[in-house]
C-alpha cells in the first residue's frame, strides 16, 4: 500500500498511540532484564532501541516487538559471569551473524519443528532459575549463583531479611510490585490502559523516595559511557570452544523464542502473516548491531508484542516509533533510572518468572498428555540442575525418546459384554511390536460377535495387517462373526 496523506493519518491515529503504550511497557522490562543479567541498565535500553529502529524496520513480522527478554536472562548472566561484560558484545554479534546465515539458508521454518514441550520446558526452567536468583535481590541479598542451592536457601534468606530494616523494606517494595502486577487485571478499564509494569515500578520508586527507605536503586552511568563495542582483543574469545557453545545457545534460543512469538502474534491479528525467514534475518541483523554496540541479545518478546496488537497497531510504524521514544528517553532522561529500586525490578522479574513457569498450564498439560508433560519436566529440571544449554539438550533427548516410544507403541483395549466383544487397537502397529500384538490377540476370548476397531491406529504395516486379518479369519472359521472397521487396507501404511 503506497504512502499517502490518508495512510499517514491512519498511522498517526493507530500506530502512534500504540507505540507510546509499547514504550511504556518496554522501559521497565528493558531495565529489569539488563540489571538481572549482570549488565548496566542502559544496555537493556540500547537493545530495545535497536529492536525498534533496526529489527523493527526490516520485513518479517509487522507487529511483533523485539528487545531484551526475560527468557535470555539466565544465559546472558552466565556469559557475563564466565567471560566478563566486555566480551558480551562479541558473543552477541557472532550470534547475530549465525542467525543471518540460518536465515539465508532458509531454515526459519525449521525452528517451528522443535518439540513444543522442549520449548515450554525451557521457559519453565528459565522461570524457576529467574525466581530463584531474583528472589534474593527482592530480599536485599545476593544469590549464590546455583539454582538448586538458591531455591533451597530462599526460606532462610527470607527469615534473615525480615530481621533487618533494609531487608524488610526491600521485601515490602518487591512484594508490592508483584501484588500490583497480579491485581492489575482487575482495575477499571480506563485505568488498565496504563501498563501494569510501569505503574508498579513508578509507585515503588515514589514510595522509596517519599519514605526514604533504605533500598538500593539502579546505578546510572549515561548511555554513551555504558556502550562497550567489542574490540580486536575480543576476537580471541572465538578460539575457545566453550564460547561457541554460548554463541550457538544465544542464536538458537533467541531464534526459537522469536519465531514461536511470531506464530502467537499471528493468531492475535488479521493482518499480514509472518515471513519466517525474513523475520529470522531481521533478528540476526538486529543482534549483530546490538552486539557491535556491546549490548544484550534481543528476541521478539510476546509481552511487548501483545501490548502492541492490543493497543491497536496496524503497521511496523508502531514498533519503530517505540524505538525512537526509547532513544529519546535514554538520551534526555537517563537520571530517572536512578530513582528505580532494585527490589522493584526484582519483583517485576519474579512475576515474569512465574508467568514463564505457568503452573496452571503445566497442570493442564499433565492431565491431557503425560508423555509431553514428562518431556517438559525433563527439560526444566535439566536447566535447573545443570545449565540452559545442557538442559535443552536433555529435553531434546527426552523428546526423541518419546517419539521413538510413540512410533513403536501399541495398545489393545478389550470391551466384553453379553452383546459381544469390541477390540480397539491404538497407536502404531509395526513389525517391532508384532509379537506383542499377536500375544494380546491370542488372549482375547470372544463372548459373541467381534468388532475389531482399527480407527485409532496411526500406522499399520504389512506384517501387522496380515496378523490382524489372519486373527479375524481364524475366528470366522470357528463360526464367530467378526467385523473390521475400517478395512485394514484403508489404515495408513508404509
C-alpha positions in Angstrom: 0.0 0.0 0.0 1.6 3.3 -1.1 2.2 6.1 1.4 -0.3 9.0 1.0 -1.9 11.5 3.3 -4.7 9.2 4.2 -2.3 6.4 5.2 -0.2 8.8 7.2 -3.3 10.0 9.1 -4.3 6.3 9.8 -0.8 5.6 11.1 -0.9 8.6 13.4 -4.4 7.6 14.6 -3.5 4.0 15.4 0.3 3.3 15.5 1.4 6.4 17.3 -0.7 5.7 20.4 0.3 2.0 20.2 4.0 3.0 20.1 3.7 5.0 23.3 2.0 2.1 25.0 4.7 -0.3 24.0 7.4 2.2 25.0 5.9 2.5 28.5 5.8 -1.3 28.8 9.3 -1.7 27.4 11.2 0.7 29.7 10.9 -1.2 33.0 11.3 -4.5 31.3 14.5 -3.5 29.4 16.0 -2.1 32.6 15.0 -5.1 34.7 16.3 -7.7 32.3 19.6 -5.8 31.9 20.2 -5.5 35.6 19.2 -9.1 36.3 21.7 -10.2 33.5 24.6 -8.5 35.3 24.8 -5.6 32.9 24.3 -1.8 33.3 20.6 -0.7 33.0 21.4 1.4 29.9 22.4 -1.7 27.8 18.9 -3.1 28.1 17.6 0.2 26.7 20.2 0.0 23.8 18.9 -3.4 22.9 15.3 -2.1 23.0 16.3 0.8 20.8 18.0 -1.5 18.2 15.0 -3.8 18.4 12.7 -0.9 17.4 14.9 1.0 14.9 16.7 -1.9 13.2 14.8 -5.1 13.6 11.5 -3.2 13.6 12.2 -1.5 10.3 13.0 -4.8 8.5 10.5 -7.1 6.9 9.3 -10.2 8.6 6.6 -9.8 11.2 4.9 -6.5 11.1 3.6 -6.3 14.6 5.8 -8.2 17.0 8.3 -6.1 19.0 11.9 -7.1 19.8 14.1 -6.3 22.7 15.9 -7.9 25.7 13.8 -10.8 27.0 13.5 -12.4 30.5 13.9 -15.8 28.8 17.5 -14.9 27.9 18.4 -13.5 31.3 19.9 -16.7 32.8 22.1 -17.4 29.7 23.3 -13.8 29.5 24.1 -13.7 33.2 26.1 -16.9 32.8 28.0 -15.5 29.9 28.8 -12.2 31.7 30.0 -14.2 34.7 32.2 -16.6 32.6 33.7 -14.1 30.1 33.2 -10.6 31.5 30.9 -7.8 30.4 33.4 -6.6 27.6 33.1 -10.0 25.9 29.3 -9.9 25.7 29.2 -7.7 22.6 31.4 -10.2 20.6 29.2 -13.1 21.7 26.0 -11.3 20.7 27.5 -10.0 17.4 28.6 -13.5 16.4 25.2 -15.0 17.4 23.5 -12.4 15.2 25.7 -13.4 12.2 24.8 -17.1 12.9 21.2 -16.1 12.7 21.8 -14.3 9.4 23.4 -17.4 7.9 20.5 -19.6 9.1 18.0 -17.2 7.5 20.0 -17.1 4.2 19.9 -20.9 4.3 16.1 -20.6 4.6 16.0 -22.5 7.9 13.5 -20.2 9.6 10.5 -22.5 9.4 12.5 -25.4 10.8 12.6 -23.8 14.2 8.9 -24.5 14.4 9.7 -28.2 14.2 11.3 -28.1 17.7 9.1 -30.0 20.2 6.7 -27.6 21.9 7.3 -29.5 25.1 11.0 -28.7 24.9 10.4 -25.0 24.3 7.8 -24.8 27.2 10.2 -26.8 29.4 13.0 -24.4 28.6 10.8 -21.4 29.5 9.7 -23.2 32.7 13.3 -23.9 33.7 14.3 -20.3 33.0 11.3 -19.1 35.1 12.4 -21.2 38.0 16.0 -20.0 37.8 14.8 -16.4 37.4 12.6 -16.7 40.5 15.5 -18.3 42.5 18.0 -15.6 41.6 15.8 -12.5 41.7 14.2 -13.7 44.9 17.4 -12.8 46.7 17.5 -9.4 45.1 13.9 -8.8 46.2 15.1 -9.7 49.8 18.0 -7.3 49.5 20.6 -10.1 49.5 22.9 -11.8 47.0 22.2 -15.1 45.3 24.7 -18.0 45.4 24.7 -18.5 41.6 23.5 -22.1 41.7 19.8 -22.6 41.0 19.2 -25.5 43.3 21.1 -24.0 46.3 19.4 -20.7 45.7 16.0 -22.3 45.8 16.9 -24.3 48.9 18.2 -21.2 50.6 15.3 -18.8 49.9 13.3 -19.5 53.1 16.4 -18.9 55.3 17.2 -15.8 53.3 13.7 -14.5 53.8 13.9 -15.1 57.6 17.2 -13.2 57.7 15.8 -10.3 55.6 12.9 -9.9 58.0 15.3 -9.4 60.9 16.8 -6.2 59.3 15.2 -2.9 58.5 16.8 -2.8 55.0 15.6 -6.4 54.3 12.1 -5.6 55.4 12.0 -2.5 53.2 13.3 -4.4 50.2 10.9 -7.2 50.7 7.9 -4.8 51.1 8.8 -2.9 47.9 9.3 -6.1 45.8 6.2 -7.8 47.2 4.2 -4.6 46.5 5.3 -4.7 42.8 4.3 -8.3 42.5 0.9 -7.5 44.1 0.3 -4.7 41.7 1.2 -6.8 38.7 -1.1 -9.7 39.8 -4.1 -7.4 40.6 -3.7 -5.0 37.7 -6.1 -7.1 35.5 -8.9 -6.3 38.0 -8.6 -2.5 37.8 -11.2 -0.4 35.9 -10.8 -0.4 32.2 -9.7 3.2 31.9 -7.0 2.7 34.4 -6.0 -0.6 32.8 -4.9 1.4 29.7 -1.7 2.2 31.7 0.9 -0.6 31.6 1.0 -2.6 34.8 4.8 -2.9 34.9 5.3 0.9 34.6 2.7 1.7 37.2 4.2 -0.8 39.7 7.8 0.5 39.2 6.7 4.2 39.4 4.7 3.5 42.6 7.7 1.7 44.1 10.1 4.5 43.2 7.7 7.1 44.7 7.3 5.1 48.0 11.0 4.6 48.4 11.7 8.3 47.7 9.0 9.7 49.9 9.6 7.4 52.9 13.4 7.5 52.5 13.5 3.7 52.6 17.0 2.0 52.8 16.6 0.2 49.4 19.4 0.3 46.8 18.4 1.8 43.4 19.7 1.4 39.8 23.1 2.7 39.1 23.2 5.1 36.1 26.4 5.9 34.1 24.9 7.5 31.0 24.1 5.9 27.7 27.3 6.7 25.8 29.5 5.9 28.7 27.9 2.4 29.0 28.4 1.3 25.4 31.2 -1.2 25.1 31.7 -2.1 21.4 33.9 -5.3 21.0 37.5 -4.7 20.1 40.1 -6.8 18.3 41.2 -8.3 21.7 37.8 -10.0 22.0 38.3 -11.9 18.7 40.5 -14.4 20.7 37.4 -15.4 22.6 36.1 -17.1 19.4 39.0 -19.5 19.6 37.5 -21.0 22.7 35.1 -24.0 22.1 33.0 -23.2 25.1 32.4 -19.6 23.8 30.9 -21.1 20.7 28.6 -23.1 22.8 27.3 -19.8 24.3 27.1 -18.2 20.8 25.0 -21.1 19.4 22.8 -21.0 22.5 22.2 -17.3 22.0 21.4 -17.8 18.3 19.2 -20.9 18.6 17.3 -20.0 21.7 16.7 -16.4 20.5 15.6 -17.6 17.1 13.2 -20.2 18.5 11.7 -17.8 21.0 11.3 -15.1 18.3 9.6 -17.4 15.8 7.3 -19.0 18.4 6.4 -15.5 19.4 5.7 -14.6 15.7 3.3 -17.6 15.5 1.5 -16.5 18.6 1.2 -12.9 17.4 -0.2 -14.0 14.0 -3.1 -15.5 15.9 -3.8 -12.2 17.5 -4.5 -10.1 14.4 -5.9 -10.3 10.9 -3.0 -8.5 9.1 -0.2 -9.9 7.1 1.3 -13.2 8.3 4.9 -13.6 9.3 7.6 -14.4 6.7 9.7 -16.6 9.0 13.0 -16.5 7.1 12.8 -12.7 6.8 12.0 -12.4 10.5 14.9 -14.6 11.3 17.1 -12.4 9.1 15.8 -9.2 10.9 16.5 -10.7 14.3 20.0 -11.7 13.1 20.8 -8.2 11.8 19.4 -6.7 15.0 21.5 -8.9 17.2 24.6 -8.1 15.1 24.0 -4.4 15.6 23.3 -4.8 19.3 26.5 -6.9 19.7 28.5 -4.2 17.8 27.3 -1.7 20.5 28.2 -4.1 23.3 24.5 -4.6 24.3 22.3 -7.5 25.3 20.9 -10.1 22.8 17.4 -9.4 21.6 14.4 -11.6 20.8 10.9 -10.9 19.8 9.1 -10.5 23.1 5.5 -11.7 23.4 4.6 -9.3 26.3 5.5 -6.2 24.2 4.1 -7.7 21.0 0.8 -8.5 22.6 0.6 -5.0 24.1 1.3 -3.6 20.5 -1.5 -5.6 19.0 -3.9 -4.9 21.8 -3.1 -1.1 21.6 -4.4 -1.1 18.0 -1.2 -1.1 16.0 -1.7 -1.7 12.2 1.8 -1.4 10.7 5.5 -1.7 11.7 5.5 2.1 12.3 4.4 1.5 16.0 7.5 -0.7 16.8 9.8 1.7 15.0 8.4 4.7 16.9 8.7 2.8 20.2 12.4 2.6 19.4 12.5 6.3 18.9 10.9 7.0 22.2 13.4 4.7 24.0 16.2 6.5 22.3 14.9 9.9 23.4 14.3 8.7 26.9 17.9 7.2 27.2 19.4 10.4 25.9 17.3 13.0 27.7 16.1 11.4 30.9 18.5 8.7 32.0 18.7 10.2 35.5 15.1 8.9 36.1 16.5 5.4 36.2 18.4 6.3 39.4 15.1 6.5 41.2 14.1 2.9 40.4 14.6 0.5 43.3 16.4 -2.8 42.5 13.8 -4.6 44.6 11.1 -3.3 42.3 12.9 -4.7 39.2 13.4 -7.9 41.1 9.6 -8.1 41.8 9.0 -7.4 38.1 11.2 -10.3 37.1 9.9 -12.7 39.8 6.4 -12.1 38.4 7.8 -12.7 34.8 9.4 -15.9 36.1 6.1 -17.0 37.5 4.4 -16.4 34.1 7.1 -18.5 32.4 6.6 -21.3 34.9 2.8 -21.1 34.3 1.8 -23.8 36.8 -1.9 -24.0 35.7 -0.9 -24.5 32.0 1.6 -27.2 33.1 -1.1 -29.0 35.1 -3.5 -28.9 32.2 -0.8 -30.5 30.0 -0.2 -33.2 32.6 -3.8 -34.1 32.6 -4.1 -34.1 28.8 -0.8 -35.7 27.7 1.5 -37.0 30.4 4.3 -38.1 28.0 4.6 -34.5 26.7 4.5 -33.2 30.3 7.4 -35.6 31.2 9.5 -34.1 28.3 8.7 -30.6 29.6 9.7 -31.7 33.2 12.9 -33.3 32.0 13.9 -30.1 30.2 13.0 -27.8 33.1 14.8 -30.0 35.7 17.8 -30.3 33.4 18.1 -26.5 33.2 17.7 -26.1 37.0 20.3 -28.8 37.9 22.8 -28.1 35.1 22.6 -25.1 32.8 20.5 -23.8 30.0 22.3 -25.4 27.1 22.6 -28.8 28.7 19.0 -28.7 29.9 17.7 -28.1 26.4 19.9 -31.0 25.2 18.4 -33.2 27.9 14.9 -32.1 26.7 15.7 -32.9 23.0 16.9 -36.4 24.0 13.7 -36.9 26.0 11.6 -35.7 23.1 13.4 -38.1 20.7 12.8 -41.0 23.2 9.1 -40.1 23.4 8.9 -40.1 19.7 10.6 -43.5 19.5 8.1 -44.8 22.1 5.1 -43.3 20.2 6.3 -44.8 16.9 6.6 -48.3 18.4 3.8 -48.1 21.0 0.6 -50.1 20.5 -2.3 -50.8 22.9 -5.3 -53.1 22.8 -8.4 -52.2 24.7 -11.0 -55.1 25.0 -14.6 -54.5 26.0 -16.7 -57.6 26.6 -20.4 -57.8 27.2 -23.3 -60.1 26.6 -23.8 -58.4 23.2 -20.3 -59.3 22.1 -16.6 -58.2 22.2 -15.1 -55.0 21.0 -11.3 -54.9 20.4 -9.8 -51.5 19.9 -6.2 -51.1 18.6 -4.4 -47.8 19.3 -1.0 -46.5 18.3 1.4 -47.7 15.7 1.2 -51.3 14.5 4.7 -52.1 13.2 6.7 -55.3 12.9 8.6 -54.2 16.0 5.5 -54.8 18.1 4.2 -57.8 16.2 4.9 -60.3 19.0 3.1 -58.1 21.5 0.1 -57.7 19.1 -0.2 -61.4 18.4 0.1 -62.3 22.2 -2.6 -59.8 23.1 -4.9 -61.0 20.3 -4.5 -64.7 21.4 -5.6 -63.7 25.0 -8.9 -62.4 23.7 -11.8 -64.9 24.2 -14.9 -63.7 22.3 -18.2 -63.7 24.2 -20.2 -63.2 21.0 -19.8 -61.2 17.7 -16.5 -59.5 17.5 -15.9 -55.9 16.4 -12.2 -55.2 15.6 -11.9 -51.3 15.7 -8.7 -50.1 13.9 -9.8 -46.4 13.6 -7.4 -45.3 16.3 -4.3 -46.7 14.5 -2.0 -44.1 13.1 0.1 -46.6 11.2 -0.3 -50.3 10.1 2.5 -52.1 8.3 2.1 -55.2 6.1 3.2 -57.7 8.9 0.6 -56.4 11.4 -2.1 -56.2 8.7 -1.5 -59.8 7.9 -1.6 -60.8 11.6 -4.9 -58.9 12.2 -6.5 -60.4 9.0 -5.4 -63.9 10.0 -6.8 -63.5 13.5 -10.2 -62.3 12.1 -10.3 -65.2 9.6 -9.4 -67.7 12.3 -12.4 -66.7 14.4 -14.7 -66.6 11.4 -13.8 -70.2 10.6 -14.9 -71.0 14.2 -18.3 -69.5 13.5 -17.7 -66.2 15.3 -18.8 -63.2 13.3 -16.0 -60.6 13.0 -16.5 -57.1 11.7 -13.4 -55.0 11.0 -13.6 -51.2 10.7 -12.2 -49.6 8.8 -10.9 -52.1 6.4 -7.2 -52.8 7.1 -6.2 -51.6 3.7 -7.6 -48.2 4.5 -5.4 -47.7 7.5 -2.2 -45.7 6.9 0.8 -47.9 6.0 4.3 -47.5 4.6 
